[in-house]
Amino acid sequence: MRNSLLQINTLSITQLELLGEALLDFSNLSDLEVWLTQQEQ
């Protein structure tokens, strides 16, 4: 979880907006971790 928070802190404004929309579809923490990994690519 801590690593996820660090990754979120480095997101751009556009990525944060996309995350806000994607959060509606997440059902658990692993969904967030997968999304963050995809943003790194």
C-alpha angles and dihedrals in degrees: 000000000000091000090052091053091051090051092049090053090060097051120115121240090259092051091048090053090050090048090053090056094042093051089071089066098044118106099179145004094272089064088059092047092052091049092050091049090052090052091057091061 
